[in-house]
Amino acid sequence: QVQLVESGGGLVQPGGSLRLSCAASGSGFSFNAMGWYRQAPGKQRELVATISPGGTTNYASSVKGRFTISRVNAKNTVNLQMNSLKIEDTAVYYCNAQRLYYGTDYWGKGILVTVST
């Protein structure tokens, strides 16, 4: 069983920074793409950023240049450094990972990021 556990959410002011981390529990698992999605109330879940095992990244246009995704393959961990945060970044952020070879999609429970004055 794979469980993704997010951490690092919270309340920040506009222009501030926050770092999210997601770690997969258990052992014996390897993942293809890992990434972050987010969902604000009344909106659909949207892709924020993804990263391949080799480090190839993909960002939503709305966060490109402000967010940086990274991963530590040996620890099955994916991080999201969020800088220059905007009010519209407020959402529940979900960690996502796709199991290597099997393609099974795993999701974290979500962690709240609130950007407010």
C-alpha positions as a Markdown table, in Angstrom:
| # | Residue | x | y | z |
|---|---|---|---|---|
| 1 | Gln | 0.0 | 0.0 | 0.0 |
| 2 | Val | 1.2 | 3.4 | -0.9 |
| 3 | Gln | 0.3 | 6.5 | 1.1 |
| 4 | Leu | 1.3 | 10.0 | 0.1 |
| 5 | Val | 1.6 | 12.4 | 3.0 |
| 6 | Glu | 1.8 | 16.2 | 2.4 |
| 7 | Ser | 3.3 | 18.7 | 4.8 |
| 8 | Gly | 4.3 | 22.3 | 4.9 |
| 9 | Gly | 1.0 | 24.0 | 4.3 |
| 10 | Gly | -0.3 | 27.0 | 6.2 |
| 11 | Leu | -1.0 | 30.7 | 6.1 |
| 12 | Val | 1.2 | 33.2 | 4.4 |
| 13 | Gln | 0.9 | 36.7 | 3.2 |
| 14 | Pro | 0.9 | 37.7 | -0.4 |
| 15 | Gly | 4.5 | 37.8 | -1.7 |
| 16 | Gly | 5.6 | 35.3 | 0.9 |
| 17 | Ser | 7.0 | 31.8 | 0.4 |
| 18 | Leu | 6.0 | 28.3 | 1.4 |
| 19 | Arg | 7.5 | 24.9 | 0.9 |
| 20 | Leu | 5.4 | 21.8 | 0.5 |
| 21 | Ser | 6.7 | 18.4 | 0.8 |
| 22 | Cys | 5.2 | 15.0 | 0.0 |
| 23 | Ala | 6.6 | 11.7 | 1.1 |
| 24 | Ala | 5.4 | 8.3 | 0.1 |
| 25 | Ser | 5.2 | 5.8 | 2.9 |
| 26 | Gly | 6.2 | 2.2 | 2.7 |
| 27 | Ser | 9.0 | 0.6 | 0.7 |
| 28 | Gly | 9.5 | -1.2 | -2.5 |
| 29 | Phe | 7.8 | 1.4 | -4.6 |
| 30 | Ser | 9.2 | 3.5 | -7.4 |
| 31 | Phe | 7.3 | 6.3 | -9.2 |
| 32 | Asn | 7.3 | 7.7 | -12.6 |
| 33 | Ala | 5.9 | 11.3 | -12.6 |
| 34 | Met | 5.2 | 13.0 | -9.4 |
| 35 | Gly | 3.6 | 16.3 | -9.0 |
| 36 | Trp | 1.3 | 18.7 | -7.3 |
| 37 | Tyr | -2.3 | 19.6 | -8.1 |
| 38 | Arg | -4.5 | 22.1 | -6.4 |
| 39 | Gln | -8.2 | 22.8 | -6.0 |
| 40 | Ala | -9.9 | 25.9 | -4.8 |
| 41 | Pro | -13.5 | 25.9 | -3.6 |
| 42 | Gly | -15.9 | 25.9 | -6.5 |
| 43 | Lys | -13.1 | 25.1 | -9.0 |
| 44 | Gln | -11.8 | 22.1 | -10.7 |
| 45 | Arg | -8.6 | 20.4 | -9.6 |
| 46 | Glu | -5.8 | 21.7 | -11.7 |
| 47 | Leu | -2.2 | 20.8 | -12.4 |
| 48 | Val | 0.4 | 22.9 | -10.7 |
| 49 | Ala | 3.6 | 21.1 | -11.5 |
| 50 | Thr | 5.0 | 17.7 | -12.3 |
| 51 | Ile | 8.5 | 16.3 | -12.4 |
| 52 | Ser | 9.8 | 13.1 | -14.0 |
| 53 | Pro | 12.3 | 10.8 | -12.4 |
| 54 | Gly | 15.0 | 12.4 | -14.6 |
| 55 | Gly | 14.1 | 15.9 | -13.5 |
| 56 | Thr | 12.1 | 17.1 | -16.4 |
| 57 | Thr | 9.6 | 19.6 | -15.1 |
| 58 | Asn | 6.3 | 21.0 | -16.2 |
| 59 | Tyr | 4.5 | 23.9 | -14.7 |
| 60 | Ala | 1.1 | 25.5 | -15.0 |
| 61 | Ser | 1.4 | 28.9 | -16.7 |
| 62 | Ser | 0.0 | 30.6 | -13.6 |
| 63 | Val | 2.9 | 29.4 | -11.4 |
| 64 | Lys | 5.8 | 29.3 | -13.8 |
| 65 | Gly | 8.6 | 31.4 | -12.6 |
| 66 | Arg | 7.3 | 31.4 | -9.1 |
| 67 | Phe | 7.1 | 27.8 | -8.1 |
| 68 | Thr | 9.9 | 25.2 | -8.2 |
| 69 | Ile | 9.2 | 21.5 | -8.1 |
| 70 | Ser | 11.9 | 19.0 | -7.1 |
| 71 | Arg | 12.1 | 15.4 | -6.0 |
| 72 | Val | 14.4 | 13.0 | -4.2 |
| 73 | Asn | 14.0 | 9.7 | -5.8 |
| 74 | Ala | 15.7 | 7.7 | -3.1 |
| 75 | Lys | 13.2 | 9.0 | -0.6 |
| 76 | Asn | 10.2 | 9.0 | -2.8 |
| 77 | Thr | 9.7 | 12.6 | -1.9 |
| 78 | Val | 8.5 | 15.5 | -4.0 |
| 79 | Asn | 8.7 | 19.1 | -3.0 |
| 80 | Leu | 7.2 | 22.3 | -4.1 |
| 81 | Gln | 8.9 | 25.6 | -3.3 |
| 82 | Met | 6.3 | 28.4 | -3.7 |
| 83 | Asn | 7.6 | 32.0 | -3.9 |
| 84 | Ser | 5.9 | 35.3 | -4.6 |
| 85 | Leu | 2.6 | 33.8 | -3.5 |
| 86 | Lys | -0.6 | 35.4 | -4.6 |
| 87 | Ile | -4.1 | 35.3 | -3.1 |
| 88 | Glu | -5.2 | 33.2 | -6.0 |
| 89 | Asp | -2.8 | 30.5 | -5.0 |
| 90 | Thr | -5.0 | 29.7 | -2.1 |
| 91 | Ala | -6.2 | 26.2 | -2.5 |
| 92 | Val | -5.9 | 22.7 | -1.2 |
| 93 | Tyr | -2.8 | 21.2 | -2.7 |
| 94 | Tyr | -2.6 | 17.5 | -3.5 |
| 95 | Cys | 0.4 | 15.4 | -4.0 |
| 96 | Asn | 0.3 | 12.9 | -6.9 |
| 97 | Ala | 2.5 | 10.0 | -7.9 |
| 98 | Gln | 2.3 | 7.4 | -10.6 |
| 99 | Arg | 3.7 | 4.1 | -9.8 |
| 100 | Leu | 6.5 | 3.0 | -12.1 |
| 101 | Tyr | 5.5 | 0.2 | -14.6 |
| 102 | Tyr | 2.1 | -0.3 | -13.1 |
| 103 | Gly | 0.8 | 3.2 | -13.7 |
| 104 | Thr | -1.3 | 3.2 | -10.5 |
| 105 | Asp | -2.3 | 6.8 | -9.6 |
| 106 | Tyr | -1.9 | 7.8 | -6.0 |
| 107 | Trp | -3.1 | 10.9 | -4.2 |
| 108 | Gly | -2.4 | 12.6 | -0.9 |
| 109 | Lys | -5.2 | 13.8 | 1.3 |
| 110 | Gly | -4.4 | 17.4 | 0.4 |
| 111 | Ile | -3.0 | 20.2 | 2.4 |
| 112 | Leu | -4.3 | 23.7 | 2.7 |
| 113 | Val | -2.4 | 26.7 | 1.5 |
| 114 | Thr | -3.9 | 30.0 | 2.4 |
| 115 | Val | -2.5 | 33.3 | 1.0 |
| 116 | Ser | -4.1 | 36.2 | 2.7 |
| 117 | Thr | -3.4 | 39.6 | 4.3 |
